[in-house]
Amino acid sequence: MATYIFKAMDLAGIPAKGEVEALTKQDVADQLKQRGLVVIDIAQKYRSKELNIELLPHVKPAQLAVMTRQLATMVTSGMPILRCLYVLESQAENKLLRTTLAGVRADVEAGLLLSDALERYPKVFSPLYVAMVRAGEAGGVLEECLLRVADQVEKDASLRRQVRAAMVYPTLVITVALVVLLALVAFLIPVFEKVFKQFPGKLPGLSQFMVNFSHALTGQWYLFVLVTVGLVVGFISWKRSKWGRNQWDRLKLRIPMKIGDVVQKVALARWSRTLASLTAAGVPIIQALEITGKTAGNVVIDEAMGSVIASVKSGGTIGEPLKHAGVFPPMVGQMVTVGEETGALDTMLSKVADFYEDEVAAAVKALASIMEPVMIIIVGSIVGVIVISMYLPLFSVYNAIP
């Protein structure tokens, strides 16, 4: 099969373009006619000279949110789902999203529900996305659920941007500090070493250590590279393992300097927003709790959902187990209990999410103000130790002069 690029127009005069896999141009024309399109141009797409440099293809949250809102708008206007998918596929700029939409469209053409077709592409559509679409299909409110999931995707992306922004400054400072350290050790210390050879006696311990470190770095640099790569690969493998992920998620909550607090608030905000969206969409509460635990981003919250699910299955409430879970502050359990009693659980959860998202924004600013002087002290200490180690032999010589 070959890939053909087409340009067409529907009966209303709206242009359409995209790619179709077929044996011949006539097959492409037949497919377009079945879709109610008037063919303008068909050309074969040649791939022999193409170079794909996208090593890790992915769909950005903003692209997914825009696509979801467009789908909701078309569904609201009464356009059939299959026609909506054709339009979205033709205008998608992201290659992975376009390919995924083509697969979803083919599955829907084969008779699958939209939610079942989306579920076959977990790398693009999360369990939260699929569950809300399925609830919208079951309740006849697909457009409302699509708008809710678009809001959820945008909120989650905004939360991630805040956390990443907070990490830019410390990461930059640490990188600069390492570069300065390596430059001083590799280029400055050898200059001082030539001067030290003219001095009688042994070098002070700190100076000798820095000289040995300089020799090792310049003469056996490949060992440092191998050790660094090994540590990074080992840490990533440990963090991705089941045991390592459990330990890492618990460790993140205990990191000092308010970092653990930020991690907890981010997880609580994501948990509250996700559960609010699912309950508002009409997803069954057990399924909603299971999805929420998995998408919260922390195994401690996922484990806490186990006791909540057991409570609900036995006829209990959601709020009571939350009060005894250490990762949830008392306010969360109280507000969830009030939401259950008043029948406004989704509203209460949305308020909790808004509160913790504001808390994350404030905590990120506070963390940045704390990290700035700490980073300056760290960089100054590194440079200071190296400079002092180089001047210690000079001080020893001056003290030996009668």
C-alpha positions in Angstrom: 0.0 0.0 0.0 1.1 3.5 -0.8 0.3 6.8 1.0 -1.5 9.5 -0.9 -2.0 13.2 -0.1 -5.4 14.5 -1.0 -7.2 17.9 -1.3 -10.9 17.9 -1.4 -14.0 19.9 -0.6 -17.3 18.9 1.1 -20.8 19.7 -0.2 -20.8 22.9 1.9 -17.7 24.2 0.3 -15.4 23.5 3.3 -11.9 22.4 2.2 -10.4 19.3 3.5 -6.9 17.7 3.2 -5.1 14.7 4.6 -3.4 11.4 4.0 -4.9 8.1 3.0 -3.3 4.7 2.5 -4.5 2.8 -0.6 -3.4 0.7 -3.6 -4.2 3.3 -6.3 -5.4 6.8 -6.8 -8.7 5.5 -7.9 -9.1 3.7 -4.5 -8.4 7.1 -2.8 -11.0 8.8 -5.0 -13.6 6.1 -4.1 -12.9 6.5 -0.4 -13.3 10.3 -0.6 -16.6 10.0 -2.6 -17.9 7.6 0.1 -17.2 10.4 2.7 -19.1 12.9 0.7 -16.1 14.8 -0.5 -15.4 16.3 -4.0 -11.8 15.5 -5.1 -9.6 18.4 -6.0 -6.1 16.7 -6.1 -4.5 13.4 -5.2 -0.7 12.9 -5.1 1.4 10.1 -3.9 3.6 10.8 -0.9 7.2 9.7 -1.4 9.2 8.7 1.8 12.5 7.6 0.3 14.2 11.0 1.1 12.4 11.8 4.3 14.4 11.9 7.6 12.5 11.4 10.8 14.4 13.2 13.6 11.7 12.9 16.2 13.2 10.4 18.6 10.5 10.5 21.2 7.2 11.4 19.5 4.5 12.6 21.9 1.4 14.7 22.0 1.6 17.9 24.1 -1.2 18.6 26.5 -2.1 21.8 24.8 -2.5 20.0 21.5 -4.7 17.3 23.1 -6.8 20.0 24.8 -7.3 21.9 21.6 -8.3 18.8 19.7 -10.7 17.8 22.4 -12.4 21.2 22.4 -12.7 21.1 18.6 -14.3 17.7 18.9 -16.7 19.0 21.5 -17.7 21.9 19.3 -18.3 19.7 16.3 -20.3 17.2 18.4 -22.4 20.1 19.8 -23.2 21.2 16.2 -24.6 17.8 15.4 -21.8 16.6 13.2 -21.4 12.7 13.2 -18.5 11.3 15.2 -16.9 9.8 12.1 -17.0 13.1 10.2 -15.5 14.8 13.2 -12.6 12.4 13.3 -12.0 13.0 9.6 -11.8 16.7 10.1 -9.5 16.4 13.1 -7.3 13.9 11.3 -6.9 16.2 8.3 -5.9 19.3 10.3 -3.7 17.7 13.0 -0.2 19.0 12.8 1.4 16.6 15.3 2.3 13.4 13.4 1.6 11.1 16.3 -1.8 12.7 17.0 -2.7 12.5 13.3 -1.7 8.8 13.1 -3.6 8.1 16.3 -6.7 9.8 15.1 -6.5 7.9 11.8 -6.5 4.7 13.9 -9.4 5.8 16.0 -11.3 6.7 12.9 -10.7 3.3 11.4 -11.8 1.6 14.6 -15.0 3.7 14.7 -15.7 2.9 11.0 -15.3 -0.8 12.0 -18.1 -0.4 14.5 -16.4 0.4 17.8 -17.6 3.0 20.2 -15.5 6.2 20.4 -14.4 5.4 24.0 -13.4 1.8 23.0 -11.4 3.1 20.1 -9.6 5.7 22.2 -8.7 3.0 24.8 -6.6 1.3 22.2 -4.1 4.2 22.3 -3.1 4.6 25.9 0.0 6.6 25.0 -2.2 9.5 23.9 -5.4 9.0 25.7 -5.2 8.4 29.5 -7.6 6.2 31.5 -9.1 9.4 32.8 -9.8 10.6 29.2 -11.3 7.3 28.2 -13.5 7.0 31.3 -15.0 10.5 30.8 -15.7 9.9 27.1 -17.3 6.6 28.0 -19.5 8.3 30.7 -20.5 10.9 28.2 -21.5 8.3 25.6 -23.6 6.5 28.3 -25.3 9.6 29.6 -25.8 11.3 26.2 -23.7 14.3 27.3 -20.5 13.6 25.3 -19.9 17.3 24.5 -20.0 18.3 28.2 -17.6 15.5 29.1 -15.2 16.4 26.3 -15.1 20.0 27.6 -14.5 18.7 31.1 -11.6 16.5 30.1 -10.1 19.4 28.1 -10.3 21.6 31.2 -8.7 18.7 33.2 -5.8 18.3 30.6 -5.2 22.1 30.7 -5.2 22.3 34.5 -2.8 19.4 34.8 -0.5 20.9 32.2 -0.5 24.2 34.1 0.3 22.4 37.3 3.3 20.7 35.7 4.5 24.0 34.2 4.6 25.6 37.7 6.6 22.8 39.1 9.1 22.8 36.2 9.5 26.5 36.4 10.4 26.2 40.0 13.2 23.7 39.1 14.7 25.8 36.3 16.8 28.1 38.6 18.3 25.4 40.9 19.0 23.2 37.9 20.8 26.0 36.1 22.8 27.0 39.2 23.9 23.4 39.9 24.9 23.0 36.2 27.0 26.2 36.3 28.6 25.2 39.6 29.6 21.8 38.2 31.1 23.5 35.1 33.0 26.0 37.3 34.3 23.2 39.5 35.5 21.1 36.6 37.1 24.1 34.9 39.0 25.1 38.1 40.1 21.5 38.8 41.2 20.8 35.2 42.9 24.1 34.3 43.6 26.2 37.4 45.1 23.5 39.8 47.8 22.3 37.3 49.1 25.9 37.1 49.4 26.1 40.9 50.9 22.6 41.0 53.9 23.8 39.0 54.5 26.5 41.6 54.0 24.0 44.5 56.9 21.9 43.2 59.3 24.7 44.1 58.2 24.6 47.7 60.0 22.4 50.3 58.1 19.8 52.3 54.7 18.2 51.8 51.6 20.0 50.7 48.7 20.5 53.2 46.2 17.7 53.1 43.4 19.7 51.4 45.9 20.9 48.7 47.2 17.4 48.1 43.7 16.1 47.7 42.7 18.7 45.1 46.0 18.0 43.2 45.2 14.2 43.2 41.7 15.0 42.1 42.9 17.1 39.3 45.2 14.3 38.1 42.4 11.8 38.2 40.0 14.1 36.3 42.4 15.0 33.5 44.1 11.6 33.2 41.2 9.3 33.8 38.2 11.4 32.8 36.5 8.4 31.1 36.1 6.8 34.5 34.1 9.8 35.8 31.9 9.7 32.7 31.3 5.9 33.1 30.5 6.3 36.8 28.2 9.3 36.2 26.3 7.4 33.4 26.1 4.3 35.6 24.6 6.3 38.5 22.1 8.0 36.3 21.0 4.7 34.6 20.9 2.9 37.9 18.8 5.6 39.5 16.3 5.6 36.5 16.1 1.8 36.6 15.5 1.8 40.4 12.9 4.6 40.1 11.0 2.8 37.4 10.9 -0.6 39.3 7.9 -1.3 41.5 10.0 -1.3 44.7 12.0 1.7 43.7 9.0 3.7 42.7 7.3 3.0 46.1 10.5 4.2 47.9 11.0 7.2 45.7 7.4 8.4 46.1 7.6 8.2 49.9 11.0 9.9 49.9 9.8 12.8 47.8 7.2 13.6 50.5 10.0 13.9 53.1 12.5 16.1 51.2 13.3 19.1 53.4 13.3 22.8 52.4 9.6 22.7 51.6 10.2 20.5 48.6 8.2 17.6 50.1 5.3 20.0 50.8 5.2 21.1 47.2 5.2 17.5 46.0 2.3 16.7 48.4 0.2 19.7 47.3 0.8 18.9 43.6 -0.5 15.3 44.2 -3.5 16.5 46.2 -4.4 19.1 43.6 -4.2 16.5 40.8 -6.2 14.0 42.9 -9.0 16.4 43.7 -9.3 17.8 40.2 -9.4 14.3 38.6 -11.9 12.9 41.1 -14.1 16.0 40.7 -14.0 15.7 36.9 -14.9 12.0 36.9 -17.8 12.3 39.4 -19.2 15.3 37.6 -19.1 13.3 34.4 -21.1 10.5 36.0 -18.3 7.9 36.1 -19.1 5.1 38.6 -17.5 6.0 42.0 -15.5 2.8 42.3 -14.0 3.2 38.8 -13.5 6.9 39.5 -11.5 6.2 42.7 -9.4 3.6 40.9 -8.5 5.9 38.1 -7.8 8.8 40.5 -5.4 6.8 42.5 -3.4 5.7 39.5 -3.3 9.2 38.0 -2.4 11.1 41.2 1.3 10.6 40.5 2.2 9.2 43.9 2.0 5.7 45.1 1.1 6.8 48.7 -2.2 8.3 47.4 -2.8 5.2 45.3 -2.5 3.0 48.3 -4.8 5.3 50.3 -7.4 4.8 47.6 -7.4 1.1 48.5 -9.0 1.7 51.9 -11.4 4.3 50.4 -12.6 1.8 47.8 -13.0 -0.9 50.5 -15.1 1.6 52.5 -17.3 2.4 49.6 -17.9 -1.2 48.7 -18.9 -2.0 52.3 -21.4 0.9 52.2 -19.2 3.4 53.9 -18.2 6.9 52.9 -15.2 8.4 51.1 -14.4 11.1 53.6 -13.9 8.8 56.7 -11.0 6.8 55.3 -9.3 10.0 54.1 -9.3 11.4 57.6 -7.1 8.5 58.7 -4.8 8.6 55.7 -1.6 10.5 56.6 -1.1 11.9 53.2 -4.5 13.8 53.2 -4.7 16.9 55.5 -7.8 17.0 57.8 -9.4 19.7 55.7 -9.7 17.3 52.7 -11.5 14.7 54.6 -13.9 17.2 56.1 -14.7 18.8 52.8 -15.3 15.5 51.1 -17.6 14.4 54.0 -19.6 17.7 53.6 -19.8 17.1 49.8 -21.1 13.6 50.3 -23.7 14.8 52.9 -24.9 17.6 50.7 -24.8 15.7 47.4 -22.2 18.2 46.0 -19.1 16.0 46.0 -17.8 17.3 42.7 -18.2 20.9 43.8 -16.3 20.4 47.0 -13.6 18.5 45.3 -13.2 21.3 42.7 -12.9 23.8 45.6 -10.2 21.6 47.2 -8.4 21.4 43.8 -8.5 25.2 43.4 -7.2 25.7 47.0 -4.2 23.4 46.5 -3.4 24.7 43.0 -3.2 28.2 44.6 -1.1 26.7 47.4 1.3 25.2 44.8 1.7 28.5 43.2 2.5 30.2 46.5 4.8 27.3 47.6 6.7 27.4 44.3 7.4 31.2 44.8 8.5 30.5 48.4 10.7 27.6 47.3 12.4 29.8 44.7 13.1 32.5 47.3 14.6 29.8 49.6 16.6 28.1 46.9 18.3 31.3 45.6 20.5 32.0 48.7 21.1 28.3 49.2 22.4 27.9 45.7 24.6 31.0 46.0 26.1 29.5 49.2 26.8 26.2 47.5 28.5 27.7 44.5 30.5 30.1 46.8 31.6 27.2 49.0 32.8 25.1 46.1 34.8 27.9 44.6 36.1 28.9 48.1 37.3 25.4 49.0 39.3 25.2 45.7 40.8 28.6 46.1 41.8 28.1 49.8 43.3 24.7 49.0 45.5 26.4 46.4 46.7 29.2 48.7 47.4 27.0 51.8 50.9 26.1 50.6 51.6 29.8 50.1 50.5 30.5 53.7 52.8 27.7 54.9 55.8 29.2 53.1 55.1 32.7 54.5 54.8 31.3 58.0 58.1 29.5 57.6 60.0 32.8 56.8 61.8 34.0 60.0 
